[in-house]
Amino acid sequence: MRKKKFVRETSVTMTELVLPNDTNTLNNLMGGRMMHWMDIVSAISAQRHSNRIVVTASVDNVSFKEGIKLGNVVMLQAKVTRSFSSSMEVNIQVFAEDIPSGTRVKTNEAFFTFVAVDQLGNPIDVPEAIPETEEEIKLYDGALRRRQLRLVLAGRMKAEEATELRSIFYPSESQG
């Protein structure tokens, strides 16, 4: 039987200050730097869940809603949404804060997938993620659909095998 771990135990918050070497010529945070920070915070979350070495397996649904300016404080929040046999989906939300004005705005969100591996790089089992809050349950429930979509797009699953996706596109089949 798989071990279990509460989603709240995987929560990680990372804070960064946007400095000149982090920005482009418009004094906005470079997207690559943001993705680097997102990878770090989400990997720590996955490691907290699995207590193992993790490797990034996929990155999807990275959205850049607002530019982040030089001098802003960036807060990245990550937590495991669901785990499968050896993989974990991690949700990352990013907020930018302008200290002088006191405004804080959500700027980015993404889902990263990690695989826990042993010292030889072989996938190993991870604990089951247990959601508790309404938000955690919503993310948990959607994780299987997102996983199936990733697998179909990567050519690792046939579309007709993606039962969770079929229920979205063919709702009458699931009512029958």
C-alpha positions in Angstrom: 0.0 0.0 0.0 1.3 3.5 -0.9 2.2 5.9 1.8 0.1 9.1 2.0 1.0 12.7 2.4 -1.2 15.8 2.7 -0.9 18.3 -0.1 -0.3 21.1 2.5 2.9 19.3 3.5 4.3 20.0 0.0 3.7 23.7 0.1 6.7 25.9 -0.8 7.0 29.7 -1.0 10.1 31.3 -2.6 10.7 35.0 -2.7 12.9 36.8 -5.2 13.8 40.4 -5.9 13.9 41.4 -9.6 17.4 42.9 -10.1 18.9 44.4 -13.3 20.6 41.2 -14.4 17.1 39.5 -14.3 15.5 41.9 -16.8 15.3 42.5 -20.5 15.8 45.9 -22.3 12.3 47.0 -21.2 13.2 46.4 -17.5 10.7 43.5 -17.3 11.7 40.1 -15.8 12.9 37.7 -18.5 10.6 34.8 -19.0 13.5 32.4 -18.9 14.5 33.6 -15.4 10.9 33.2 -14.3 10.8 29.6 -15.6 14.1 28.9 -13.8 12.6 30.1 -10.5 9.4 28.1 -11.2 11.4 25.0 -11.8 13.3 25.4 -8.5 10.2 26.1 -6.3 8.2 23.2 -7.9 11.1 20.8 -7.6 11.4 21.5 -3.9 7.7 20.9 -3.5 8.0 17.5 -5.4 11.0 16.6 -3.3 9.1 17.4 -0.1 6.3 15.1 -1.3 8.5 12.2 -2.4 11.6 12.6 -0.1 13.5 11.7 -3.2 15.6 13.1 -6.0 13.2 14.4 -8.7 13.6 15.3 -12.3 11.5 17.6 -14.4 9.4 15.5 -16.8 7.2 18.2 -18.4 6.1 21.8 -18.2 2.8 22.9 -19.4 0.2 25.7 -19.3 2.8 28.4 -18.5 0.9 31.7 -18.8 2.4 35.1 -18.5 -0.5 37.4 -17.5 1.4 40.5 -16.4 4.9 41.8 -16.8 7.0 41.9 -13.7 9.1 45.1 -13.3 12.6 45.8 -12.1 12.5 46.2 -8.3 9.3 44.1 -7.9 9.3 41.4 -5.2 8.3 38.0 -6.8 6.6 35.4 -4.6 6.3 31.9 -6.1 4.0 29.4 -4.4 4.1 25.7 -5.3 2.4 22.5 -4.1 1.8 19.0 -5.4 -1.7 18.7 -6.8 -1.7 14.9 -7.3 0.7 12.0 -7.5 0.6 9.0 -9.7 3.0 5.9 -9.4 6.3 7.8 -9.7 5.2 11.2 -11.0 3.8 14.3 -9.3 2.0 17.3 -10.8 2.9 20.6 -9.2 0.9 23.8 -9.5 2.9 27.0 -9.3 1.4 30.5 -8.8 3.4 33.6 -9.1 2.7 37.0 -7.6 4.5 40.3 -8.1 4.5 42.9 -5.4 5.3 46.6 -5.9 6.6 47.5 -2.4 6.2 51.3 -2.7 2.5 51.1 -3.8 1.7 47.9 -1.8 0.0 46.3 -4.8 0.3 42.6 -5.4 -0.9 40.9 -8.6 -0.9 37.3 -9.8 1.3 37.2 -12.9 1.9 33.6 -13.8 0.6 30.1 -13.3 1.8 26.8 -14.5 1.8 23.0 -14.0 5.1 21.1 -13.9 5.4 17.3 -13.7 8.3 15.6 -11.9 9.4 12.0 -11.6 11.0 10.7 -8.4 14.1 8.7 -9.2 16.6 6.5 -7.3 20.4 7.0 -7.4 20.6 5.3 -10.8 17.9 7.5 -12.3 15.2 4.8 -12.3 11.6 5.9 -11.5 10.4 5.0 -8.0 7.1 5.1 -6.2 5.9 8.2 -4.5 3.3 8.7 -1.7 -0.3 9.4 -2.6 -1.2 13.1 -2.4 -4.2 13.8 -0.1 -6.1 17.1 -0.8 -8.0 18.7 2.1 -9.2 22.2 1.0 -11.7 23.0 -1.7 -9.0 24.4 -3.9 -6.7 21.4 -3.4 -9.6 19.0 -4.3 -10.4 21.0 -7.4 -6.8 20.9 -8.6 -6.6 17.2 -7.6 -9.7 16.3 -9.6 -8.4 18.1 -12.7 -4.9 16.5 -12.5 -5.9 13.3 -14.2 -7.3 15.1 -17.2 -4.2 17.3 -17.5 -2.0 14.2 -17.2 -3.9 12.4 -19.9 -3.7 15.4 -22.2 0.0 15.6 -21.6 0.4 11.9 -22.5 -1.7 12.2 -25.6 0.2 15.2 -26.9 3.5 13.5 -26.2 2.3 10.4 -28.1 2.5 8.2 -25.1 -1.2 7.5 -24.9 -3.8 7.0 -27.6 -6.6 9.6 -27.6 -9.2 6.9 -27.4 -7.6 5.6 -24.2 -7.9 9.1 -22.5 -11.2 8.4 -20.7 -11.1 11.6 -18.7 -10.7 13.7 -21.8 -13.5 11.8 -23.6 -15.9 12.7 -20.8 -15.2 16.4 -21.6 -15.6 16.2 -25.4 -18.3 13.5 -25.4 -20.4 14.1 -22.2 -23.3 12.0 -23.5 -21.1 8.9 -23.3 -20.5 9.4 -19.6 -24.2 9.8 -18.9 -25.2 6.6 -20.6 
